[in-house]
Amino acid sequence: MLNKYESIYIVNPNTEGEAMKGIVEKFNTLIETEGGKVSETQEWGLKKLAYPIKKFEQGYYVLVNFEANPEFISELERVYKITDSVLKFITIKKED
């Protein structure tokens, strides 16, 4: 049984265009290779952060709506943590 999730991650604002596309593609591919299904990806672009994170005042926001097994979320968040260009992330389970 797949649950619905929403994940927002903030990427280093100095990441160049092609590298940014690669990061978004990396996470979407990770979700799909683990049996999940990405329903929507929205790139919100550069936004001012509420407080500095790793000395950055801005971040590139990406929102992903997807379905996945509950066990997969810990793996997704592990990959967020080891990806140097990801400043912050949050994943929440959506109610049906």
Jmol script that loads the backbone (N, CA, C; Angstrom):
load data "model"
ATOM      1  N   MET A   1       0.847  -1.190   0.000  1.00  0.00           N
ATOM      2  CA  MET A   1       0.000   0.000   0.000  1.00  0.00           C
ATOM      3  C   MET A   1       0.886   1.244   0.000  1.00  0.00           C
ATOM      4  N   LEU A   2       0.688   2.092  -0.980  1.00  0.00           N
ATOM      5  CA  LEU A   2       1.465   3.325  -1.075  1.00  0.00           C
ATOM      6  C   LEU A   2       0.732   4.460  -0.368  1.00  0.00           C
ATOM      7  N   ASN A   3       1.482   5.234   0.410  1.00  0.00           N
ATOM      8  CA  ASN A   3       0.931   6.426   1.058  1.00  0.00           C
ATOM      9  C   ASN A   3       1.290   7.649   0.235  1.00  0.00           C
ATOM     10  N   LYS A   4       0.518   8.717   0.407  1.00  0.00           N
ATOM     11  CA  LYS A   4       0.801   9.972  -0.294  1.00  0.00           C
ATOM     12  C   LYS A   4       1.656  10.856   0.602  1.00  0.00           C
ATOM     13  N   TYR A   5       2.679  11.452   0.001  1.00  0.00           N
ATOM     14  CA  TYR A   5       3.607  12.309   0.733  1.00  0.00           C
ATOM     15  C   TYR A   5       3.838  13.603  -0.027  1.00  0.00           C
ATOM     16  N   GLU A   6       4.286  14.597   0.735  1.00  0.00           N
ATOM     17  CA  GLU A   6       4.697  15.871   0.163  1.00  0.00           C
ATOM     18  C   GLU A   6       6.062  16.170   0.772  1.00  0.00           C
ATOM     19  N   SER A   7       7.015  16.497  -0.066  1.00  0.00           N
ATOM     20  CA  SER A   7       8.364  16.778   0.413  1.00  0.00           C
ATOM     21  C   SER A   7       8.831  18.105  -0.170  1.00  0.00           C
ATOM     22  N   ILE A   8       9.357  18.960   0.699  1.00  0.00           N
ATOM     23  CA  ILE A   8       9.948  20.223   0.253  1.00  0.00           C
ATOM     24  C   ILE A   8      11.418  20.180   0.635  1.00  0.00           C
ATOM     25  N   TYR A   9      12.265  20.509  -0.316  1.00  0.00           N
ATOM     26  CA  TYR A   9      13.681  20.632   0.018  1.00  0.00           C
ATOM     27  C   TYR A   9      14.224  21.939  -0.539  1.00  0.00           C
ATOM     28  N   ILE A  10      15.216  22.472   0.180  1.00  0.00           N
ATOM     29  CA  ILE A  10      15.820  23.749  -0.186  1.00  0.00           C
ATOM     30  C   ILE A  10      17.252  23.472  -0.613  1.00  0.00           C
ATOM     31  N   VAL A  11      17.581  23.941  -1.824  1.00  0.00           N
ATOM     32  CA  VAL A  11      18.894  23.674  -2.410  1.00  0.00           C
ATOM     33  C   VAL A  11      19.751  24.943  -2.339  1.00  0.00           C
ATOM     34  N   ASN A  12      21.047  24.759  -2.194  1.00  0.00           N
ATOM     35  CA  ASN A  12      22.031  25.842  -2.208  1.00  0.00           C
ATOM     36  C   ASN A  12      21.745  26.775  -3.398  1.00  0.00           C
ATOM     37  N   PRO A  13      21.590  28.089  -3.155  1.00  0.00           N
ATOM     38  CA  PRO A  13      21.245  29.014  -4.236  1.00  0.00           C
ATOM     39  C   PRO A  13      22.355  29.200  -5.268  1.00  0.00           C
ATOM     40  N   ASN A  14      23.584  28.807  -4.951  1.00  0.00           N
ATOM     41  CA  ASN A  14      24.694  28.946  -5.898  1.00  0.00           C
ATOM     42  C   ASN A  14      24.777  27.787  -6.890  1.00  0.00           C
ATOM     43  N   THR A  15      23.868  26.829  -6.779  1.00  0.00           N
ATOM     44  CA  THR A  15      23.864  25.683  -7.698  1.00  0.00           C
ATOM     45  C   THR A  15      23.443  26.158  -9.081  1.00  0.00           C
ATOM     46  N   GLU A  16      24.235  25.816 -10.088  1.00  0.00           N
ATOM     47  CA  GLU A  16      23.968  26.260 -11.458  1.00  0.00           C
ATOM     48  C   GLU A  16      22.771  25.528 -12.065  1.00  0.00           C
ATOM     49  N   GLY A  17      22.237  26.044 -13.159  1.00  0.00           N
ATOM     50  CA  GLY A  17      21.033  25.526 -13.812  1.00  0.00           C
ATOM     51  C   GLY A  17      21.038  24.032 -14.094  1.00  0.00           C
ATOM     52  N   GLU A  18      22.076  23.546 -14.763  1.00  0.00           N
ATOM     53  CA  GLU A  18      22.137  22.123 -15.109  1.00  0.00           C
ATOM     54  C   GLU A  18      22.282  21.259 -13.869  1.00  0.00           C
ATOM     55  N   ALA A  19      23.071  21.715 -12.913  1.00  0.00           N
ATOM     56  CA  ALA A  19      23.246  20.968 -11.668  1.00  0.00           C
ATOM     57  C   ALA A  19      21.933  20.922 -10.890  1.00  0.00           C
ATOM     58  N   MET A  20      21.172  22.018 -10.937  1.00  0.00           N
ATOM     59  CA  MET A  20      19.875  22.081 -10.257  1.00  0.00           C
ATOM     60  C   MET A  20      18.912  21.063 -10.873  1.00  0.00           C
ATOM     61  N   LYS A  21      18.882  21.012 -12.206  1.00  0.00           N
ATOM     62  CA  LYS A  21      18.042  20.022 -12.897  1.00  0.00           C
ATOM     63  C   LYS A  21      18.451  18.612 -12.503  1.00  0.00           C
ATOM     64  N   GLY A  22      19.758  18.393 -12.374  1.00  0.00           N
ATOM     65  CA  GLY A  22      20.274  17.079 -11.989  1.00  0.00           C
ATOM     66  C   GLY A  22      19.828  16.672 -10.594  1.00  0.00           C
ATOM     67  N   ILE A  23      19.795  17.630  -9.662  1.00  0.00           N
ATOM     68  CA  ILE A  23      19.374  17.331  -8.291  1.00  0.00           C
ATOM     69  C   ILE A  23      17.892  16.960  -8.264  1.00  0.00           C
ATOM     70  N   VAL A  24      17.065  17.752  -8.949  1.00  0.00           N
ATOM     71  CA  VAL A  24      15.624  17.477  -8.998  1.00  0.00           C
ATOM     72  C   VAL A  24      15.385  16.110  -9.637  1.00  0.00           C
ATOM     73  N   GLU A  25      16.093  15.830 -10.727  1.00  0.00           N
ATOM     74  CA  GLU A  25      15.971  14.550 -11.428  1.00  0.00           C
ATOM     75  C   GLU A  25      16.436  13.398 -10.534  1.00  0.00           C
ATOM     76  N   LYS A  26      17.514  13.624  -9.784  1.00  0.00           N
ATOM     77  CA  LYS A  26      18.061  12.591  -8.893  1.00  0.00           C
ATOM     78  C   LYS A  26      17.015  12.130  -7.879  1.00  0.00           C
ATOM     79  N   PHE A  27      16.336  13.089  -7.229  1.00  0.00           N
ATOM     80  CA  PHE A  27      15.364  12.717  -6.207  1.00  0.00           C
ATOM     81  C   PHE A  27      14.109  12.095  -6.816  1.00  0.00           C
ATOM     82  N   ASN A  28      13.657  12.622  -7.954  1.00  0.00           N
ATOM     83  CA  ASN A  28      12.487  12.028  -8.611  1.00  0.00           C
ATOM     84  C   ASN A  28      12.782  10.600  -9.069  1.00  0.00           C
ATOM     85  N   THR A  29      13.979  10.379  -9.605  1.00  0.00           N
ATOM     86  CA  THR A  29      14.374   9.031 -10.045  1.00  0.00           C
ATOM     87  C   THR A  29      14.486   8.089  -8.852  1.00  0.00           C
ATOM     88  N   LEU A  30      15.031   8.581  -7.733  1.00  0.00           N
ATOM     89  CA  LEU A  30      15.146   7.771  -6.525  1.00  0.00           C
ATOM     90  C   LEU A  30      13.772   7.291  -6.065  1.00  0.00           C
ATOM     91  N   ILE A  31      12.807   8.198  -6.054  1.00  0.00           N
ATOM     92  CA  ILE A  31      11.442   7.834  -5.641  1.00  0.00           C
ATOM     93  C   ILE A  31      10.882   6.747  -6.552  1.00  0.00           C
ATOM     94  N   GLU A  32      11.055   6.920  -7.863  1.00  0.00           N
ATOM     95  CA  GLU A  32      10.472   5.968  -8.814  1.00  0.00           C
ATOM     96  C   GLU A  32      11.190   4.622  -8.829  1.00  0.00           C
ATOM     97  N   THR A  33      12.506   4.601  -8.641  1.00  0.00           N
ATOM     98  CA  THR A  33      13.224   3.320  -8.639  1.00  0.00           C
ATOM     99  C   THR A  33      12.910   2.503  -7.396  1.00  0.00           C
ATOM    100  N   GLU A  34      12.452   3.165  -6.333  1.00  0.00           N
ATOM    101  CA  GLU A  34      12.086   2.458  -5.102  1.00  0.00           C
ATOM    102  C   GLU A  34      10.599   2.082  -5.084  1.00  0.00           C
ATOM    103  N   GLY A  35       9.948   2.137  -6.249  1.00  0.00           N
ATOM    104  CA  GLY A  35       8.554   1.706  -6.341  1.00  0.00           C
ATOM    105  C   GLY A  35       7.545   2.804  -6.080  1.00  0.00           C
ATOM    106  N   GLY A  36       8.000   4.033  -5.938  1.00  0.00           N
ATOM    107  CA  GLY A  36       7.092   5.155  -5.715  1.00  0.00           C
ATOM    108  C   GLY A  36       6.608   5.744  -7.032  1.00  0.00           C
ATOM    109  N   LYS A  37       5.751   6.746  -6.916  1.00  0.00           N
ATOM    110  CA  LYS A  37       5.203   7.391  -8.108  1.00  0.00           C
ATOM    111  C   LYS A  37       5.132   8.894  -7.856  1.00  0.00           C
ATOM    112  N   VAL A  38       5.890   9.679  -8.643  1.00  0.00           N
ATOM    113  CA  VAL A  38       5.880  11.137  -8.512  1.00  0.00           C
ATOM    114  C   VAL A  38       4.669  11.669  -9.270  1.00  0.00           C
ATOM    115  N   SER A  39       3.788  12.392  -8.556  1.00  0.00           N
ATOM    116  CA  SER A  39       2.610  12.944  -9.228  1.00  0.00           C
ATOM    117  C   SER A  39       2.828  14.387  -9.671  1.00  0.00           C
ATOM    118  N   GLU A  40       3.682  15.128  -8.941  1.00  0.00           N
ATOM    119  CA  GLU A  40       3.903  16.524  -9.304  1.00  0.00           C
ATOM    120  C   GLU A  40       5.212  17.028  -8.697  1.00  0.00           C
ATOM    121  N   THR A  41       5.951  17.800  -9.483  1.00  0.00           N
ATOM    122  CA  THR A  41       7.160  18.469  -9.003  1.00  0.00           C
ATOM    123  C   THR A  41       7.038  19.939  -9.349  1.00  0.00           C
ATOM    124  N   GLN A  42       7.125  20.787  -8.327  1.00  0.00           N
ATOM    125  CA  GLN A  42       7.064  22.231  -8.556  1.00  0.00           C
ATOM    126  C   GLN A  42       8.383  22.850  -8.106  1.00  0.00           C
ATOM    127  N   GLU A  43       9.012  23.571  -9.016  1.00  0.00           N
ATOM    128  CA  GLU A  43      10.220  24.310  -8.654  1.00  0.00           C
ATOM    129  C   GLU A  43       9.792  25.742  -8.362  1.00  0.00           C
ATOM    130  N   TRP A  44       9.835  26.117  -7.090  1.00  0.00           N
ATOM    131  CA  TRP A  44       9.405  27.455  -6.679  1.00  0.00           C
ATOM    132  C   TRP A  44      10.478  28.496  -6.919  1.00  0.00           C
ATOM    133  N   GLY A  45      11.699  28.068  -7.129  1.00  0.00           N
ATOM    134  CA  GLY A  45      12.783  28.987  -7.424  1.00  0.00           C
ATOM    135  C   GLY A  45      13.413  29.596  -6.174  1.00  0.00           C
ATOM    136  N   LEU A  46      14.174  30.665  -6.390  1.00  0.00           N
ATOM    137  CA  LEU A  46      14.882  31.325  -5.294  1.00  0.00           C
ATOM    138  C   LEU A  46      13.923  32.111  -4.417  1.00  0.00           C
ATOM    139  N   LYS A  47      14.027  31.893  -3.120  1.00  0.00           N
ATOM    140  CA  LYS A  47      13.212  32.629  -2.153  1.00  0.00           C
ATOM    141  C   LYS A  47      14.106  32.992  -0.972  1.00  0.00           C
ATOM    142  N   LYS A  48      13.751  34.085  -0.317  1.00  0.00           N
ATOM    143  CA  LYS A  48      14.482  34.513   0.873  1.00  0.00           C
ATOM    144  C   LYS A  48      14.140  33.558   2.015  1.00  0.00           C
ATOM    145  N   LEU A  49      15.162  33.138   2.747  1.00  0.00           N
ATOM    146  CA  LEU A  49      14.957  32.252   3.888  1.00  0.00           C
ATOM    147  C   LEU A  49      14.536  33.069   5.108  1.00  0.00           C
ATOM    148  N   ALA A  50      13.774  32.476   5.999  1.00  0.00           N
ATOM    149  CA  ALA A  50      13.333  33.150   7.220  1.00  0.00           C
ATOM    150  C   ALA A  50      14.525  33.465   8.123  1.00  0.00           C
ATOM    151  N   TYR A  51      15.539  32.622   8.065  1.00  0.00           N
ATOM    152  CA  TYR A  51      16.771  32.826   8.840  1.00  0.00           C
ATOM    153  C   TYR A  51      17.914  32.202   8.040  1.00  0.00           C
ATOM    154  N   PRO A  52      19.134  32.685   8.225  1.00  0.00           N
ATOM    155  CA  PRO A  52      20.255  32.129   7.457  1.00  0.00           C
ATOM    156  C   PRO A  52      20.487  30.643   7.770  1.00  0.00           C
ATOM    157  N   ILE A  53      20.728  29.865   6.727  1.00  0.00           N
ATOM    158  CA  ILE A  53      21.063  28.447   6.861  1.00  0.00           C
ATOM    159  C   ILE A  53      22.429  28.264   6.197  1.00  0.00           C
ATOM    160  N   LYS A  54      23.402  27.806   6.959  1.00  0.00           N
ATOM    161  CA  LYS A  54      24.780  27.636   6.464  1.00  0.00           C
ATOM    162  C   LYS A  54      25.275  28.913   5.772  1.00  0.00           C
ATOM    163  N   LYS A  55      24.943  30.062   6.367  1.00  0.00           N
ATOM    164  CA  LYS A  55      25.330  31.401   5.906  1.00  0.00           C
ATOM    165  C   LYS A  55      24.644  31.827   4.603  1.00  0.00           C
ATOM    166  N   PHE A  56      23.617  31.113   4.152  1.00  0.00           N
ATOM    167  CA  PHE A  56      22.868  31.519   2.958  1.00  0.00           C
ATOM    168  C   PHE A  56      21.617  32.283   3.374  1.00  0.00           C
ATOM    169  N   GLU A  57      21.342  33.371   2.659  1.00  0.00           N
ATOM    170  CA  GLU A  57      20.141  34.179   2.919  1.00  0.00           C
ATOM    171  C   GLU A  57      18.980  33.724   2.036  1.00  0.00           C
ATOM    172  N   GLN A  58      19.304  33.049   0.920  1.00  0.00           N
ATOM    173  CA  GLN A  58      18.285  32.571  -0.016  1.00  0.00           C
ATOM    174  C   GLN A  58      18.476  31.077  -0.253  1.00  0.00           C
ATOM    175  N   GLY A  59      17.410  30.459  -0.776  1.00  0.00           N
ATOM    176  CA  GLY A  59      17.489  29.053  -1.133  1.00  0.00           C
ATOM    177  C   GLY A  59      16.573  28.772  -2.307  1.00  0.00           C
ATOM    178  N   TYR A  60      16.853  27.699  -3.024  1.00  0.00           N
ATOM    179  CA  TYR A  60      16.038  27.288  -4.171  1.00  0.00           C
ATOM    180  C   TYR A  60      15.082  26.205  -3.685  1.00  0.00           C
ATOM    181  N   TYR A  61      13.786  26.521  -3.699  1.00  0.00           N
ATOM    182  CA  TYR A  61      12.775  25.623  -3.144  1.00  0.00           C
ATOM    183  C   TYR A  61      12.215  24.684  -4.208  1.00  0.00           C
ATOM    184  N   VAL A  62      12.052  23.405  -3.824  1.00  0.00           N
ATOM    185  CA  VAL A  62      11.440  22.403  -4.700  1.00  0.00           C
ATOM    186  C   VAL A  62      10.415  21.614  -3.888  1.00  0.00           C
ATOM    187  N   LEU A  63       9.205  21.510  -4.426  1.00  0.00           N
ATOM    188  CA  LEU A  63       8.119  20.743  -3.798  1.00  0.00           C
ATOM    189  C   LEU A  63       7.829  19.516  -4.649  1.00  0.00           C
ATOM    190  N   VAL A  64       7.754  18.351  -4.006  1.00  0.00           N
ATOM    191  CA  VAL A  64       7.455  17.101  -4.722  1.00  0.00           C
ATOM    192  C   VAL A  64       6.281  16.421  -4.035  1.00  0.00           C
ATOM    193  N   ASN A  65       5.235  16.112  -4.803  1.00  0.00           N
ATOM    194  CA  ASN A  65       4.125  15.287  -4.319  1.00  0.00           C
ATOM    195  C   ASN A  65       4.330  13.900  -4.908  1.00  0.00           C
ATOM    196  N   PHE A  66       4.268  12.876  -4.056  1.00  0.00           N
ATOM    197  CA  PHE A  66       4.525  11.522  -4.543  1.00  0.00           C
ATOM    198  C   PHE A  66       3.836  10.492  -3.662  1.00  0.00           C
ATOM    199  N   GLU A  67       3.811   9.257  -4.182  1.00  0.00           N
ATOM    200  CA  GLU A  67       3.312   8.108  -3.428  1.00  0.00           C
ATOM    201  C   GLU A  67       4.482   7.153  -3.239  1.00  0.00           C
ATOM    202  N   ALA A  68       4.571   6.566  -2.041  1.00  0.00           N
ATOM    203  CA  ALA A  68       5.670   5.643  -1.769  1.00  0.00           C
ATOM    204  C   ALA A  68       5.322   4.764  -0.575  1.00  0.00           C
ATOM    205  N   ASN A  69       6.126   3.707  -0.407  1.00  0.00           N
ATOM    206  CA  ASN A  69       6.006   2.859   0.776  1.00  0.00           C
ATOM    207  C   ASN A  69       6.515   3.631   1.988  1.00  0.00           C
ATOM    208  N   PRO A  70       5.907   3.434   3.161  1.00  0.00           N
ATOM    209  CA  PRO A  70       6.359   4.150   4.365  1.00  0.00           C
ATOM    210  C   PRO A  70       7.834   3.908   4.695  1.00  0.00           C
ATOM    211  N   GLU A  71       8.358   2.720   4.403  1.00  0.00           N
ATOM    212  CA  GLU A  71       9.748   2.401   4.714  1.00  0.00           C
ATOM    213  C   GLU A  71      10.721   3.231   3.882  1.00  0.00           C
ATOM    214  N   PHE A  72      10.280   3.720   2.733  1.00  0.00           N
ATOM    215  CA  PHE A  72      11.152   4.460   1.819  1.00  0.00           C
ATOM    216  C   PHE A  72      11.514   5.854   2.346  1.00  0.00           C
ATOM    217  N   ILE A  73      10.668   6.441   3.180  1.00  0.00           N
ATOM    218  CA  ILE A  73      10.867   7.821   3.619  1.00  0.00           C
ATOM    219  C   ILE A  73      12.201   7.987   4.355  1.00  0.00           C
ATOM    220  N   SER A  74      12.582   7.037   5.183  1.00  0.00           N
ATOM    221  CA  SER A  74      13.866   7.146   5.891  1.00  0.00           C
ATOM    222  C   SER A  74      15.040   7.123   4.905  1.00  0.00           C
ATOM    223  N   GLU A  75      14.916   6.335   3.835  1.00  0.00           N
ATOM    224  CA  GLU A  75      15.969   6.298   2.811  1.00  0.00           C
ATOM    225  C   GLU A  75      16.035   7.626   2.057  1.00  0.00           C
ATOM    226  N   LEU A  76      14.895   8.185   1.699  1.00  0.00           N
ATOM    227  CA  LEU A  76      14.856   9.472   1.001  1.00  0.00           C
ATOM    228  C   LEU A  76      15.516  10.555   1.857  1.00  0.00           C
ATOM    229  N   GLU A  77      15.162  10.594   3.144  1.00  0.00           N
ATOM    230  CA  GLU A  77      15.728  11.610   4.027  1.00  0.00           C
ATOM    231  C   GLU A  77      17.223  11.383   4.272  1.00  0.00           C
ATOM    232  N   ARG A  78      17.659  10.135   4.249  1.00  0.00           N
ATOM    233  CA  ARG A  78      19.094   9.842   4.369  1.00  0.00           C
ATOM    234  C   ARG A  78      19.842  10.428   3.169  1.00  0.00           C
ATOM    235  N   VAL A  79      19.262  10.264   1.975  1.00  0.00           N
ATOM    236  CA  VAL A  79      19.907  10.797   0.768  1.00  0.00           C
ATOM    237  C   VAL A  79      19.889  12.332   0.779  1.00  0.00           C
ATOM    238  N   TYR A  80      18.798  12.940   1.272  1.00  0.00           N
ATOM    239  CA  TYR A  80      18.791  14.403   1.438  1.00  0.00           C
ATOM    240  C   TYR A  80      19.965  14.842   2.315  1.00  0.00           C
ATOM    241  N   LYS A  81      20.175  14.137   3.432  1.00  0.00           N
ATOM    242  CA  LYS A  81      21.219  14.518   4.394  1.00  0.00           C
ATOM    243  C   LYS A  81      22.622  14.429   3.804  1.00  0.00           C
ATOM    244  N   ILE A  82      22.877  13.430   2.960  1.00  0.00           N
ATOM    245  CA  ILE A  82      24.232  13.260   2.421  1.00  0.00           C
ATOM    246  C   ILE A  82      24.454  14.037   1.127  1.00  0.00           C
ATOM    247  N   THR A  83      23.422  14.703   0.621  1.00  0.00           N
ATOM    248  CA  THR A  83      23.564  15.539  -0.573  1.00  0.00           C
ATOM    249  C   THR A  83      23.990  16.930  -0.111  1.00  0.00           C
ATOM    250  N   ASP A  84      25.222  17.302  -0.415  1.00  0.00           N
ATOM    251  CA  ASP A  84      25.804  18.550   0.093  1.00  0.00           C
ATOM    252  C   ASP A  84      25.001  19.789  -0.264  1.00  0.00           C
ATOM    253  N   SER A  85      24.398  19.819  -1.446  1.00  0.00           N
ATOM    254  CA  SER A  85      23.715  21.043  -1.883  1.00  0.00           C
ATOM    255  C   SER A  85      22.320  21.212  -1.267  1.00  0.00           C
ATOM    256  N   VAL A  86      21.796  20.196  -0.560  1.00  0.00           N
ATOM    257  CA  VAL A  86      20.493  20.337   0.095  1.00  0.00           C
ATOM    258  C   VAL A  86      20.709  20.967   1.471  1.00  0.00           C
ATOM    259  N   LEU A  87      20.087  22.152   1.671  1.00  0.00           N
ATOM    260  CA  LEU A  87      20.250  22.876   2.935  1.00  0.00           C
ATOM    261  C   LEU A  87      19.279  22.379   3.995  1.00  0.00           C
ATOM    262  N   LYS A  88      18.012  22.207   3.632  1.00  0.00           N
ATOM    263  CA  LYS A  88      16.950  21.770   4.555  1.00  0.00           C
ATOM    264  C   LYS A  88      15.941  20.952   3.771  1.00  0.00           C
ATOM    265  N   PHE A  89      15.164  20.135   4.500  1.00  0.00           N
ATOM    266  CA  PHE A  89      14.102  19.353   3.862  1.00  0.00           C
ATOM    267  C   PHE A  89      13.062  18.991   4.901  1.00  0.00           C
ATOM    268  N   ILE A  90      11.876  18.705   4.428  1.00  0.00           N
ATOM    269  CA  ILE A  90      10.824  18.162   5.292  1.00  0.00           C
ATOM    270  C   ILE A  90       9.919  17.295   4.413  1.00  0.00           C
ATOM    271  N   THR A  91       9.508  16.168   4.963  1.00  0.00           N
ATOM    272  CA  THR A  91       8.591  15.267   4.259  1.00  0.00           C
ATOM    273  C   THR A  91       7.415  14.992   5.191  1.00  0.00           C
ATOM    274  N   ILE A  92       6.209  15.199   4.683  1.00  0.00           N
ATOM    275  CA  ILE A  92       5.013  14.945   5.483  1.00  0.00           C
ATOM    276  C   ILE A  92       4.081  13.993   4.759  1.00  0.00           C
ATOM    277  N   LYS A  93       3.365  13.197   5.543  1.00  0.00           N
ATOM    278  CA  LYS A  93       2.369  12.286   4.993  1.00  0.00           C
ATOM    279  C   LYS A  93       1.071  13.053   4.816  1.00  0.00           C
ATOM    280  N   LYS A  94       0.469  12.927   3.637  1.00  0.00           N
ATOM    281  CA  LYS A  94      -0.790  13.620   3.366  1.00  0.00           C
ATOM    282  C   LYS A  94      -1.957  12.703   3.727  1.00  0.00           C
ATOM    283  N   GLU A  95      -3.002  13.297   4.242  1.00  0.00           N
ATOM    284  CA  GLU A  95      -4.217  12.529   4.543  1.00  0.00           C
ATOM    285  C   GLU A  95      -4.971  12.262   3.257  1.00  0.00           C
ATOM    286  N   ASP A  96      -5.668  11.131   3.195  1.00  0.00           N
ATOM    287  CA  ASP A  96      -6.433  10.780   1.975  1.00  0.00           C
ATOM    288  C   ASP A  96      -7.664  11.638   1.828  1.00  0.00           C
TER     289      ASP A  96
END
end "model"
wireframe off; spacefill off
backbone 0.3
color backbone group
